[in-house]
Amino acid sequence: MKLCRTTRRLPGGGRHPYLGEVLGEGVLNLPGALALLRRLGYQGWVSVEYEGVGDPLDAARRGVAYLRSLMEASPAGTAR
């Protein structure tokens, strides 16, 4: 898997009345999701979006750092 750039939707631009969380700070089982993608043989891009109320640049940096740490901890070809 490859990590690509991050984006942030502007307030009011979405159709869903929820606020996002920084990766690793919400309820998503990201380690499990990455393991599933690897088991399925996915080798494409993984993108990160942030739709919260905090500083988007800080949130993107923290989220990408978390995602990278997971990807480095479980190299391609292994599943946790």
C-alpha positions as a Markdown table, in Angstrom:
| # | Residue | x | y | z |
|---|---|---|---|---|
| 1 | Met | 0.0 | 0.0 | 0.0 |
| 2 | Lys | 1.1 | 3.5 | -0.7 |
| 3 | Leu | 0.1 | 6.6 | 1.3 |
| 4 | Cys | -1.0 | 9.6 | -0.8 |
| 5 | Arg | -1.7 | 13.2 | 0.0 |
| 6 | Thr | -4.4 | 14.3 | 2.4 |
| 7 | Thr | -7.4 | 16.5 | 1.8 |
| 8 | Arg | -9.9 | 18.4 | 3.9 |
| 9 | Arg | -13.5 | 19.2 | 2.9 |
| 10 | Leu | -14.6 | 22.7 | 3.7 |
| 11 | Pro | -17.4 | 23.2 | 6.3 |
| 12 | Gly | -20.8 | 22.8 | 4.8 |
| 13 | Gly | -19.4 | 21.0 | 1.8 |
| 14 | Gly | -20.6 | 17.5 | 2.8 |
| 15 | Arg | -23.9 | 15.8 | 3.1 |
| 16 | His | -23.3 | 14.1 | 6.5 |
| 17 | Pro | -24.0 | 15.9 | 9.8 |
| 18 | Tyr | -21.0 | 14.4 | 11.6 |
| 19 | Leu | -17.5 | 15.6 | 12.5 |
| 20 | Gly | -14.5 | 13.5 | 11.7 |
| 21 | Glu | -11.7 | 12.5 | 14.1 |
| 22 | Val | -8.0 | 12.4 | 13.6 |
| 23 | Leu | -6.9 | 8.9 | 12.5 |
| 24 | Gly | -6.0 | 6.9 | 15.7 |
| 25 | Glu | -8.2 | 9.1 | 17.9 |
| 26 | Gly | -11.6 | 7.8 | 16.8 |
| 27 | Val | -13.4 | 4.5 | 16.9 |
| 28 | Leu | -12.2 | 3.1 | 13.5 |
| 29 | Asn | -10.2 | -0.2 | 13.8 |
| 30 | Leu | -7.5 | 1.0 | 11.4 |
| 31 | Pro | -5.0 | -1.8 | 12.1 |
| 32 | Gly | -7.8 | -4.3 | 11.3 |
| 33 | Ala | -8.8 | -2.4 | 8.2 |
| 34 | Leu | -5.2 | -2.3 | 6.9 |
| 35 | Ala | -4.7 | -6.0 | 7.7 |
| 36 | Leu | -7.9 | -6.8 | 5.7 |
| 37 | Leu | -6.7 | -4.8 | 2.7 |
| 38 | Arg | -3.4 | -6.6 | 2.8 |
| 39 | Arg | -5.1 | -10.1 | 3.1 |
| 40 | Leu | -7.2 | -9.1 | 0.0 |
| 41 | Gly | -4.0 | -8.2 | -1.9 |
| 42 | Tyr | -4.7 | -4.5 | -2.2 |
| 43 | Gln | -1.6 | -2.6 | -3.3 |
| 44 | Gly | -3.1 | 0.7 | -4.3 |
| 45 | Trp | -3.1 | 4.1 | -2.7 |
| 46 | Val | -4.5 | 4.9 | 0.8 |
| 47 | Ser | -5.8 | 8.5 | 1.1 |
| 48 | Val | -6.6 | 10.5 | 4.3 |
| 49 | Glu | -9.4 | 13.0 | 4.7 |
| 50 | Tyr | -10.1 | 15.1 | 7.7 |
| 51 | Glu | -13.5 | 16.7 | 8.4 |
| 52 | Gly | -13.2 | 17.8 | 12.0 |
| 53 | Val | -13.2 | 21.2 | 13.6 |
| 54 | Gly | -9.6 | 21.4 | 14.7 |
| 55 | Asp | -6.6 | 22.7 | 12.8 |
| 56 | Pro | -6.7 | 20.7 | 9.6 |
| 57 | Leu | -2.9 | 20.8 | 9.0 |
| 58 | Asp | -2.2 | 19.5 | 12.5 |
| 59 | Ala | -4.9 | 16.9 | 12.2 |
| 60 | Ala | -3.6 | 15.7 | 8.9 |
| 61 | Arg | 0.0 | 15.5 | 10.2 |
| 62 | Arg | -1.0 | 13.5 | 13.2 |
| 63 | Gly | -3.3 | 11.2 | 11.2 |
| 64 | Val | -0.6 | 10.5 | 8.5 |
| 65 | Ala | 2.0 | 9.9 | 11.2 |
| 66 | Tyr | -0.3 | 7.3 | 12.8 |
| 67 | Leu | -1.1 | 5.6 | 9.5 |
| 68 | Arg | 2.6 | 5.5 | 8.6 |
| 69 | Ser | 3.5 | 3.9 | 11.9 |
| 70 | Leu | 0.9 | 1.2 | 11.3 |
| 71 | Met | 2.1 | 0.6 | 7.8 |
| 72 | Glu | 5.7 | 0.3 | 8.9 |
| 73 | Ala | 4.9 | -2.0 | 11.8 |
| 74 | Ser | 3.2 | -4.4 | 9.5 |
| 75 | Pro | 5.1 | -4.5 | 6.2 |
| 76 | Ala | 3.5 | -5.6 | 2.9 |
| 77 | Gly | 2.8 | -9.3 | 2.8 |
| 78 | Thr | 2.1 | -9.6 | 6.6 |
| 79 | Ala | -1.2 | -9.2 | 8.3 |
| 80 | Arg | -1.8 | -8.5 | 12.0 |
